[in-house]
Amino acid sequence: MEQNQLITINNLVKNFPIGKGKFTALNGINLTFKTGEFAGLVGPSGSGKTTLLNIIGSLDIPSEGYANVLGMNIGKLNIKNAAILRRLHLGFIFQTYNLLPVYSVYENVEFPLLLINMSASQRKKAVMDALDWVGLTDKIKSRPAQLSGGECQRVAVARAMVKKPKIVLADEPTANLDAANSHNILKMMMKLNEELKTTFIFATHDEKVIQYLKRKIKLEDGKIVKDEIIKTNKEL
């Protein structure tokens, strides 16, 4: 695998059992991703984009074929090593935020750092840096119920970015946001992508997200039908 090539996927197939038969969610996927990409898996519901994102994130495994993420064969990882991959190198952003309601903003962002070997002073600096990136240093003591939807998603972005992961996987991250908040979140992600060289991979059918992508990978019925580099006019 090339030095700046983070992900290699070859002839990937994913089947799900249905009764006595099976449903093929992904069928013969071949893809690579390099450092610093801002890419999207796009297509209608049921096209396979979330399934593919889950396999890249080691939340699922291929039925056939090969998915290599940061030098690790996803299909051959045991539960422990898959968790280590996610804990150290991957960030996740979901449409439902998935914040812990009883924790403050600070504690929600700090949570991933409690799972890795980091001192209290290192954690504090990392959390404050992440909250500064998303413009929420004034909300560190607030709880999710006291925040707007846009603020909750900014906390989720900070939580995903706090350990400076190599790859961030975002599944419909703007689905629950209005247009203004969506654009603010996406501009913020573009800025982090440019400054930290973090690779972002989205699963989305939201045109607001698609406007910002630098690469668009279109899926239909579990197959890639188009893979194109986009010259975006969006500014940071």
C-alpha positions as CSV (number, residue, x, y, z in Angstrom):
1,M,0.0,0.0,0.0
2,E,1.3,3.5,-0.9
3,Q,2.6,5.6,1.9
4,N,-0.3,8.1,1.7
5,Q,-2.9,5.5,0.8
6,L,-5.0,4.9,3.9
7,I,-7.7,2.6,2.6
8,T,-7.7,-0.2,0.0
9,I,-10.9,-2.1,-0.9
10,N,-10.8,-5.0,-3.4
11,N,-13.8,-7.0,-4.8
12,L,-15.7,-6.3,-1.6
13,V,-19.1,-8.1,-1.2
14,K,-21.5,-7.8,1.7
15,N,-24.4,-10.1,2.1
16,F,-27.2,-10.1,4.7
17,P,-29.3,-13.2,5.4
18,I,-33.0,-12.8,4.6
19,G,-35.1,-15.9,5.5
20,K,-33.5,-18.8,3.5
21,G,-31.9,-16.4,1.1
22,K,-29.6,-13.4,1.2
23,F,-29.6,-9.7,0.3
24,T,-26.4,-8.4,-1.4
25,A,-25.9,-4.9,0.0
26,L,-22.4,-4.4,-1.7
27,N,-21.4,-6.2,-4.8
28,G,-17.8,-6.0,-6.1
29,I,-16.6,-2.7,-4.6
30,N,-13.1,-1.5,-5.5
31,L,-11.8,1.7,-3.9
32,T,-8.8,3.5,-2.5
33,F,-8.6,6.6,-0.3
34,K,-5.5,8.7,0.3
35,T,-4.5,11.1,3.1
36,G,-6.4,14.3,3.1
37,E,-9.4,13.4,1.0
38,F,-12.8,15.0,1.5
39,A,-15.0,12.3,-0.2
40,G,-18.5,11.2,-0.1
41,L,-20.4,7.9,-0.7
42,V,-23.6,9.2,-2.3
43,G,-26.7,7.5,-3.5
44,P,-30.3,6.8,-2.5
45,S,-31.4,4.9,0.6
46,G,-30.5,1.2,0.2
47,S,-27.6,1.9,-2.2
48,G,-25.1,0.5,0.3
49,K,-23.3,3.6,1.4
50,T,-23.8,3.2,5.1
51,T,-22.8,-0.5,4.9
52,L,-19.6,0.5,3.2
53,L,-18.9,3.2,5.8
54,N,-19.5,0.7,8.6
55,I,-17.0,-1.8,7.1
56,I,-14.3,1.0,6.7
57,G,-15.0,1.8,10.3
58,S,-14.5,-1.8,11.4
59,L,-18.1,-1.9,12.7
60,D,-18.9,-4.7,10.2
61,I,-16.8,-7.1,8.0
62,P,-17.0,-8.1,4.4
63,S,-18.7,-11.3,3.3
64,E,-16.2,-11.6,0.5
65,G,-13.2,-9.6,-0.8
66,Y,-10.8,-7.4,1.1
67,A,-10.9,-4.1,3.0
68,N,-7.6,-2.8,4.3
69,V,-7.7,0.3,6.6
70,L,-4.4,1.7,7.9
71,G,-2.6,-1.5,7.1
72,M,-5.2,-3.7,8.9
73,N,-7.4,-6.3,7.1
74,I,-10.8,-5.5,8.5
75,G,-12.2,-9.0,7.7
76,K,-9.5,-10.6,9.9
77,L,-9.5,-8.3,12.9
78,N,-10.7,-9.7,16.2
79,I,-13.1,-7.7,18.3
80,K,-10.2,-6.3,20.5
81,N,-8.1,-5.2,17.5
82,A,-11.0,-3.6,15.7
83,A,-11.7,-1.6,18.9
84,I,-8.1,-0.5,19.0
85,L,-8.3,0.7,15.4
86,R,-11.4,2.7,16.1
87,R,-10.1,4.0,19.5
88,L,-6.7,5.3,18.1
89,H,-7.2,6.2,14.5
90,L,-10.9,6.7,13.6
91,G,-13.5,9.4,14.4
92,F,-17.2,9.0,13.9
93,I,-19.9,11.6,13.4
94,F,-23.6,10.5,13.3
95,Q,-26.8,12.2,12.3
96,T,-28.2,11.8,15.8
97,Y,-25.2,13.3,17.6
98,N,-25.0,10.4,20.1
99,L,-23.9,12.7,22.9
100,L,-24.1,11.4,26.5
101,P,-27.0,13.5,28.1
102,V,-25.7,13.5,31.7
103,Y,-22.2,14.7,30.7
104,S,-21.2,18.3,30.0
105,V,-19.8,19.4,26.6
106,Y,-16.3,19.1,28.0
107,E,-16.9,15.6,29.3
108,N,-18.5,14.4,26.1
109,V,-15.5,15.6,24.1
110,E,-13.0,14.2,26.6
111,F,-14.6,10.7,26.7
112,P,-12.7,9.2,23.7
113,L,-9.4,10.3,25.4
114,L,-10.2,8.3,28.5
115,L,-9.8,5.2,26.5
116,I,-6.3,5.9,25.4
117,N,-3.0,6.5,27.3
118,M,-3.1,10.3,27.9
119,S,-2.4,12.3,31.0
120,A,-5.0,14.7,32.5
121,S,-3.0,17.8,31.3
122,Q,-2.8,16.4,27.8
123,R,-6.5,15.6,27.7
124,K,-7.4,19.1,28.9
125,K,-5.3,20.7,26.1
126,A,-6.7,18.3,23.5
127,V,-10.3,19.0,24.6
128,M,-9.9,22.8,24.7
129,D,-8.2,22.7,21.3
130,A,-11.1,20.7,19.8
131,L,-13.7,23.0,21.3
132,D,-11.8,26.0,20.0
133,W,-11.9,24.5,16.5
134,V,-15.7,24.3,16.6
135,G,-16.2,27.6,18.5
136,L,-17.7,26.2,21.7
137,T,-15.2,27.1,24.4
138,D,-17.9,29.1,26.1
139,K,-20.2,26.0,26.4
140,I,-17.9,23.6,28.2
141,K,-20.2,23.3,31.3
142,S,-23.4,23.0,29.3
143,R,-25.2,19.7,28.8
144,P,-26.6,18.5,25.5
145,A,-30.2,19.4,26.4
146,Q,-29.1,23.1,26.8
147,L,-27.7,23.2,23.3
148,S,-29.2,23.8,19.9
149,G,-29.1,21.0,17.2
150,G,-26.2,22.8,15.5
151,E,-24.3,23.1,18.7
152,C,-24.8,19.4,19.5
153,Q,-23.4,18.5,16.1
154,R,-20.4,20.8,16.7
155,V,-19.8,18.9,19.9
156,A,-20.0,15.7,18.0
157,V,-17.4,17.0,15.5
158,A,-15.1,18.1,18.4
159,R,-15.5,14.6,19.9
160,A,-14.6,13.0,16.6
161,M,-11.6,15.3,16.1
162,V,-10.2,15.5,19.7
163,K,-7.6,12.7,19.2
164,K,-6.7,14.0,15.7
165,P,-7.7,10.8,13.9
166,K,-6.4,9.9,10.5
167,I,-9.9,9.2,9.2
168,V,-13.3,10.7,10.1
169,L,-16.4,8.8,9.0
170,A,-19.6,10.9,8.9
171,D,-23.0,9.2,8.3
172,E,-25.6,11.8,7.2
173,P,-24.1,14.4,9.6
174,T,-26.4,17.2,8.5
175,A,-29.7,15.2,8.3
176,N,-31.1,16.8,11.5
177,L,-29.8,20.4,10.8
178,D,-31.3,23.3,9.0
179,A,-29.5,24.8,6.0
180,A,-27.6,27.5,7.9
181,N,-26.3,25.1,10.5
182,S,-25.5,22.5,7.8
183,H,-23.3,24.9,5.9
184,N,-21.5,26.1,9.1
185,I,-20.7,22.5,10.1
186,L,-19.5,21.6,6.6
187,K,-17.3,24.7,6.4
188,M,-15.8,23.7,9.7
189,M,-15.1,20.2,8.5
190,M,-13.4,21.5,5.4
191,K,-11.2,23.8,7.5
192,L,-10.2,20.8,9.7
193,N,-9.5,18.7,6.6
194,E,-7.3,21.4,5.2
195,E,-5.4,22.2,8.4
196,L,-5.0,18.7,9.9
197,K,-5.0,16.7,6.7
198,T,-7.6,14.4,8.2
199,T,-9.4,12.3,5.6
200,F,-13.2,12.7,5.7
201,I,-15.5,10.2,4.2
202,F,-19.3,10.9,4.2
203,A,-22.3,8.7,3.6
204,T,-25.0,11.0,2.4
205,H,-27.7,11.9,-0.1
206,D,-27.9,15.5,1.1
207,E,-27.2,18.0,-1.6
208,K,-25.9,20.4,0.9
209,V,-23.1,18.0,1.8
210,I,-22.5,17.0,-1.9
211,Q,-21.8,20.7,-2.7
212,Y,-18.7,20.6,-0.5
213,L,-17.2,17.2,-1.6
214,K,-13.9,17.1,-3.4
215,R,-14.6,13.5,-4.5
216,K,-18.0,11.9,-5.2
217,I,-18.5,8.1,-5.3
218,K,-22.0,7.3,-6.4
219,L,-23.5,3.9,-5.4
220,E,-26.6,2.3,-6.8
221,D,-27.8,-1.2,-5.8
222,G,-24.5,-2.0,-4.0
223,K,-22.3,-1.1,-6.9
224,I,-20.1,1.9,-7.7
225,V,-21.5,3.6,-10.9
226,K,-19.4,6.8,-10.8
227,D,-16.3,8.0,-9.0
228,E,-15.3,11.5,-9.8
229,I,-13.0,14.3,-8.5
230,I,-15.0,17.5,-7.9
231,K,-13.7,21.0,-8.3
232,T,-15.6,22.7,-5.5
233,N,-16.3,26.4,-5.4
234,K,-17.0,26.4,-1.7
235,E,-14.6,28.5,0.3
236,L,-13.5,28.0,3.9
